[in-house]
C-alpha cells in the first residue's frame, strides 16, 4: 500500500493515502480513499496483480532447479 501511495501522480491524493496509512485503522482508511475514485481502484488492483505475478516469477526462478 505504501508503494502504491508513493507512486500516485496526484500529489493531493498521494497525501491523503499516506495520511490514511498513518491513522488508526490504516487498511480501512486506505481502502476508503481507493474505493471512491474508480480509476484509482482499478490501478491499485492492477498494481497488486502485477506484484503477485512478479512474486510467482521470482519463486519459479528460485525453485526452478528443484523441478529439473
DOKERO-645309 format. One record per atom (N, C-alpha, C): residue in three letters; x, y, z; atom name. Coordinates in steps of 0.02 Angstrom, whole numbers. Each point is the difference from the previous one (the first is absolute). Layout:
N
   marpa       xx       yy       zz   vexro
     Ala        X        Y        Z      CA
...
//
This chain:
68
   marpa       xx       yy       zz   vexro
     Unk       41      -59        0       N
     Unk      -41       59        0      CA
     Unk       44       63        0       C
     Unk       55       -3       36       N
     Unk       45       57        2      CA
     Unk       29       12      -70       C
     Unk       21      -55      -33       N
     Unk       28        6      -67      CA
     Unk      -51       32      -48       C
     Unk      -61      -22        5       N
     Unk      -53       28      -43      CA
     Unk       -9       74       15       C
     Unk       -5       18       64       N
     Unk      -12       69       20      CA
     Unk       57       45      -25       C
     Unk       61      -24        6       N
     Unk       57       40      -22      CA
     Unk        3        6      -76       C
     Unk      -31      -46      -36       N
     Unk        0        0      -73      CA
     Unk      -56       40      -32       C
     Unk      -45       27       40       N
     Unk      -57       38      -26      CA
     Unk       26       68      -24       C
     Unk      -20       20      -61       N
     Unk       24       63      -29      CA
     Unk      -34       61       31       C
     Unk      -63       -7       19       N
     Unk      -38       55       29      CA
     Unk       24       12       72       C
     Unk       34       56       10       N
     Unk       30       14       66      CA
     Unk      -53        4       56       C
     Unk      -57       29      -15       N
     Unk      -54        6       50      CA
     Unk      -24      -69       21       C
     Unk      -13      -43      -48       N
     Unk      -22      -68       15      CA
     Unk       55      -39       35       C
     Unk       61        9      -22       N
     Unk       57      -34       32      CA
     Unk        3       18       74       C
     Unk       -7       64       17       N
     Unk        1       21       70      CA
     Unk      -58      -31       39       C
     Unk      -59       -4      -30       N
     Unk      -57      -31       34      CA
     Unk       13      -73       15       C
     Unk       30      -35      -48       N
     Unk       13      -71        9      CA
     Unk       53      -12       54       C
     Unk       52       40       -1       N
     Unk       53       -7       51      CA
     Unk      -27       17       69       C
     Unk      -41       52        4       N
     Unk      -31       18       64      CA
     Unk      -46      -56       25       C
     Unk      -36      -31      -46       N
     Unk      -45      -55       18      CA
     Unk       39      -58       29       C
     Unk       59      -13      -27       N
     Unk       41      -55       25      CA
     Unk       30       15       68       C
     Unk        5       63       18       N
     Unk       30       19       64      CA
     Unk      -52        8       56       C
     Unk      -64       -7      -16       N
     Unk      -53        7       51      CA
     Unk      -19      -69       27       C
     Unk      -45        0       49       N
     Unk      -27      -63       24      CA
     Unk      -39      -33      -56       C
     Unk       -2      -66        0       N
     Unk      -33      -39      -51      CA
     Unk       26       18      -70       C
     Unk       64       -7      -12       N
     Unk       29       22      -64      CA
     Unk      -29      -35      -61       C
     Unk      -14      -65        6       N
     Unk      -27      -37      -57      CA
     Unk      -69       26      -20       C
     Unk      -41       11       49       N
     Unk      -68       25      -12      CA
     Unk        3       70      -30       C
     Unk       42       44       27       N
     Unk        5       68      -25      CA
     Unk       28        2      -71       C
     Unk       51      -40      -12       N
     Unk       31       -3      -67      CA
     Unk      -52      -25      -51       C
     Unk      -35      -54       19       N
     Unk      -50      -29      -45      CA
     Unk      -55       51      -16       C
     Unk      -20       39       49       N
     Unk      -52       50      -10      CA
     Unk       22       50      -53       C
     Unk       62       23        3       N
     Unk       24       48      -49      CA
     Unk        9      -32      -69       C
     Unk       19      -63       -1       N
     Unk       10      -35      -64      CA
     Unk      -67      -16      -33       C
     Unk      -48      -22       39       N
     Unk      -64      -22      -28      CA
     Unk      -41       58      -27       C
     Unk       10       60       24       N
     Unk      -39       56      -25      CA
     Unk       14       17      -72       C
     Unk       62       17      -18       N
     Unk       12       12      -72      CA
     Unk       10      -68      -35       C
     Unk      -43      -16      -46       N
     Unk        0      -65      -34      CA
     Unk       65      -10      -38       C
     Unk       25       52      -32       N
     Unk       62       -6      -39      CA
     Unk       58      -20       45       C
     Unk        5       29       59       N
     Unk       54      -17       46      CA
     Unk       -7      -72       23       C
     Unk      -61      -22       14       N
     Unk      -11      -69       22      CA
     Unk       24      -49      -53       C
     Unk      -14       13      -62       N
     Unk       22      -45      -53      CA
     Unk       75       -2       -3       C
     Unk       33       58        6       N
     Unk       73        2       -1      CA
     Unk       29      -38       59       C
     Unk      -32        4       58       N
     Unk       23      -36       59      CA
     Unk       -5      -75      -10       C
     Unk      -54      -22      -30       N
     Unk       -8      -72      -12      CA
     Unk       50      -25      -51       C
     Unk       13       40      -51       N
     Unk       49      -19      -50      CA
     Unk       69       -5       32       C
     Unk       16       49       42       N
     Unk       64        1       34      CA
     Unk        7      -62       44       C
     Unk      -52      -17       37       N
     Unk        1      -58       44      CA
     Unk       10      -64      -40       C
     Unk      -35       -6      -55       N
     Unk        6      -59      -42      CA
     Unk       71       -7      -28       C
     Unk       29       57      -19       N
     Unk       68       -1      -28      CA
     Unk       50      -22       53       C
     Unk      -10       22       63       N
     Unk       45      -22       53      CA
     Unk       -7      -75       12       C
     Unk      -60      -28       -5       N
     Unk      -10      -72        7      CA
     Unk       36      -37      -57       C
     Unk       -7       25      -60       N
     Unk       33      -31      -58      CA
     Unk       76        1        9       C
     Unk       27       57       21       N
     Unk       72        6       11      CA
     Unk       23      -49       54       C
     Unk      -39       -7       53       N
     Unk       18      -45       54      CA
     Unk        1      -72      -25       C
     Unk      -50      -19      -37       N
     Unk       -3      -69      -27      CA
     Unk       59      -12      -46       C
     Unk       16       48      -43       N
     Unk       57       -8      -45      CA
     Unk       65       -8       40       C
     Unk        8       40       52       N
     Unk       60       -5       41      CA
     Unk        4      -68       34       C
     Unk      -56      -24       26       N
     Unk       -1      -66       32      CA
     Unk       17      -55      -50       C
     Unk      -25        7      -60       N
     Unk       14      -50      -51      CA
     Unk       75       -1      -16       C
     Unk       29       59       -8       N
     Unk       71        4      -15      CA
     Unk       42      -29       58       C
     Unk      -19       19       62       N
     Unk       38      -25       57      CA
     Unk       -6      -75        9       C
     Unk      -57      -28      -17       N
     Unk      -12      -71       12      CA
     Unk        4      -42      -63       C
     Unk       18       29      -55       N
     Unk        1      -35      -64      CA
     Unk       45      -61        2       C
     Unk       57        5       34       N
     Unk       47      -56        3      CA
     Unk      -32      -61       33       C
     Unk      -45       11       47       N
     Unk      -32      -55       35      CA
     Unk      -45      -41      -47       C
     Unk      -25       31      -53       N
     Unk      -47      -33      -45      CA
     Unk       33      -38      -56       C
     Unk       65        9       -8       N
     Unk       34      -34      -56      CA
     Unk       23      -69       19       C
//
